[in-house]
Amino acid sequence: MLEGFLLYLSGIQKASVNTIAAYRRDLLSWAAFCKEYHGYDPLEGPAQWRQATPSQLRGWLSLFEKATTRARKIAAIRKMDTYIRRILRMPGLLWRLRSPKLPQNLPKALSESTLLAALEVLGNNTGDFSQVRDALAVELLYGCGLRRVEAVQLRLHQVHLDQGQLHILGKGSKWRVIPLYPHLGSLIRRYLTLRASLKPEHDYLLCTDAGKPFYPMALYRLVKRIGTHPHALRHSFATHLIQKGANIQAVRELLGHASLATTQKYLAITPEELRKVYNKFHPRA
């Protein structure tokens, strides 16, 4: 039943490789718990799946300290239950799954001055292929707000220099268009010239020094060298746009968020920012 579910995720749901791997791990963990403590395998079939009780689920979830981890594992159970009901056309769990309330942690954005200084250093060290590639990778994360996987999976045919656009394939196999600013366009042109000398046998934009496809961990290590992580650059991209007055719907489109509610977390402001806005704009201030 598990393999059929995973095929459903990859084929019909167009889930990412990372999402499928996470669901596999979570469901195998749930099955191992049920086999060890309750004597049945919930993944053996729909009948066994329905044997699960709320107390058993709570017992499994109690093994995990973080609320975010528990929420992800409940999401895996819910997704499998939906698969059983809608695809296998069989009864699912006899009780309702409830997700834990998660703390509303706001994304941490880096200051503009910090980021621009780091980009300037990278931009000044563009003598060889690896230096140009590193500068380009960071520009894609902060300048375009790409996810790490989107950056490493970006292919040559998605780069449209003549139109000044990047065509990004994001979550759920949804496409979005990101405009290329002049500096990034010039950087890509310089990079492509150096890339051609490696004669890579693939069409991914970013390459290792050996001409192989760049990979997520390599990108993570690169960004760690400048004192942050890839998703913080994406957060900074969105936060700085909002702070400059960008339309929330436009930012949503640039980020590739399915829901506007996901983007709205960037609207949170501090009391100090609120005071500045009040003093600047209110007629009685």
N, C-alpha and C positions, 0 to 999 in steps of 0.2 A: 504493500500500500504506500510505503514511503517513496519508493522510486517513481510510482505513478504520479504522486503528488508533486515531486520535484520536476518531473517532465512537464506537468501542467504549469508550474511556475515559469519554467524557461520558455515553453512553447507558446502558451496562450497568454499568460500574464506578462511575458517579456521582462521577467525580473532579472536583476543584475547577478553576476557570478557571486559577488559578496553576499547578497541577500539570500541566494539559494544555499550557499555554504552555511550561513548563520542559521537558517531554518533547519537544515540537516542536523547540525550540532545540537540545537535545542530539542528537537524531537527525539533524537537518539538518547539524549540525557534523560528526558521524560520517560522513555521506554525502559531504560536501564533502572531508573528509580522504581517504576511500577513492578518490574520483574523481581527486583531484589526484596522489596518490602511488602508487596501485595500479591505476588505470584501470578501475574498475567502480563502479556505484552500488548499494550494498546495499539501498536502499529501492525498487529497481525491481521486485523480486519475491522470492519465497522462494528461488529458485535462486541469485540474486545474493547474497542475505543469507547463504547457506551458504558463500560463497567466503571470508568473513572468517576470519582466522587469529588465534591468540593474540598473535603478535608484532605484527601490524597493530594490534590493540587496544592493546597496550602502547605502541606508538609514538604513537597518538592521545592516550592518557591522559598520556603524558609531557609533553604541552604544558600541563598544568594543575598548578599548584604545590600547591594544597591537597588534602589527603586527602579532605575532605568533598566537594569538587567532583568528584573522581574517583569517589567512591562514588555520588554522584547520577547521574553519567553511566553508570556500570555498571548502576544501577537502571533507567535508561531502556532500555538494551540488553536487559536481562533481561526487562523487561515486554514489549517488542516480540517477543522470542523466544517468550515464553509465548503471546502473541497468535497467532503463526504456527502454533504447535503445537496449541493448544486450539481456536482459532476457525477458522483457515483449514485446519486438519487437514493440515498439511504438515510435513515434517521441518525442524527448526530447526538451530541451530549444532551442529557435530560435536564440540564440546569444552565443558567446564564453565566457567562464569563464576565468578570468585572476587572478592569485595569486599575492599577494603583494610581493615586494622584501623584503627579510628578512636580517637583519644584520648578518654578518658572525661572530657570537660569538664563540670564541675558547673555548673548554672545559678547566676548571680549574683543574689542577692536583695538588695534595698535594706533598710535598717534600718526597723523599724516607726516609730521617731520621725521619720525623714526623710519617710517617706510620709505619715504622719498630719499632719505640719506642712504639707506641700504640699497635701493635701486640705483642710485648714482654710483655707488662703489662697484656694483655688478656691471653697470653700463660702461664704466671706465676700464674694466678689465676684460676687454673683448678682443684679445689678440689671437686666440686659437679657438678650435671648435668647441671644446668643453666649456670655455668661458662664455662664449656666445650662447650656447645651449642653456647654461645655467641662468643667464640673464633673461633669456626668452621664457624659460619655464616659470620664473617668478613673475614676470610681466603677465603671463597668461592667468596665473592664480589671482593676483591683485588687480591687474588692469582690466581683466575680463570676468572676474568672479567665478572662475571655473572650479568645479570639484576636482580633487586629485585624480580620480579615475577618468574624468572627462579630458583632463590635460594629457595624460599618458596615452589615451586611446584616440586622440585627435589625429585624423588622417589627412594626407595631402589634399585629397579631393574636397575636404571641408574648408580649406583655406582659399578664399577668393580675393586675391590681392587687387584684381581689377575693379571689383565692386566694393572693396574696403570692408569685407565682412568675414566673419567666421560662422560656419554652420555647425552648431553643437548638438550632438545626440546625447540627451540627458536621461534621467530616470524615467522608467516606463516607456522607453523608446520614443520619447517626445523630442522634436527638433525645436531649436530656437536660434535666432540670429543675433550675433554680437557684433557691433561696429568696431572696426579697427581704427585706432587713433594713429596719427602719422608716425610717431616714434615706433610703435609696435609694428606697423607695416614695414618700416625700414629695417627693423631688427630681424623680422622674418626673412626678408630678401637676403640680408647678409648671411643669415643662418643657412638658408637653402643652398647658397653657393658653396659653403663649407661642407654641408651635408652631402652634396653630390660627389665630393671627392672620396667619401667613404664607400660609395657604391652599395648602399644597404639593399638587401633583398626583401624589403617590406615597404609598405606605404605609410607607416606611422610617422608623424611629423618629428617627434622627439626621439633621438637615438642615444645609445650609450657611446662611449669613446670607440668601442669596437664595431659600431654600426648596427648593433642589435636594438630591438625595441626598448625604449625606456620603460621602467616599471615603477609601480607605486612606492615601494620602499626606497628606491633610489631618489625619488622626488621628495619623499619625507625627509631623508637624510640631508638633502640639499637645503631644504628650507630650515631645518634645525640649525644649520651652520650660521644662519643669520639671526638666530635666537627666537624663532617662532615655529609654527606648524602650518601645514597647508590650509586647514579650515579656518584658521585665524585670519589668513589673507583674504579668504572669501568673505568672512564676517566684516573685515575692514572695508572691503570693496562696497558692500551694501550700506554699512553705517556711514561712511563718508559721503556717499551719494545722497542719503536721506538728510544728513546734516547740511548739505549744500542746497537742499530744497527740491530734490528730485521727487517726482510723482511716485507714490507707493506702488501703483499698478505697473509703471514702467520698470521699477526695480524688480518686481515680481517676475516680469517677463525676462529680464536679463539674468536673473538667478535660476529660472526654470522651475519655480515653485508651483506645485499643483494647486495649492490653496493660498488665498490672500492672507489667511490667518497666520500662516507660517512666516510670511514676510513682515507682518505687523509687529513682530517682536523687536524689530529695529526702530520702531517709533518710540520706544521707551526713552524718556529723558530724565536727567537728574534734576533735583531741586535747583541747583545752580543755573542750569540751562533754562529752566522754567522762569527763574527770576530775570535772566537776561532778556528773554523773549517778552516778558511782561513790561519791563522798563523800556524796551525799544518800541513796542507796538501799541500799548494801551494808551488811549488819549488822556487818561487821568494819572498816568504814572509820572 
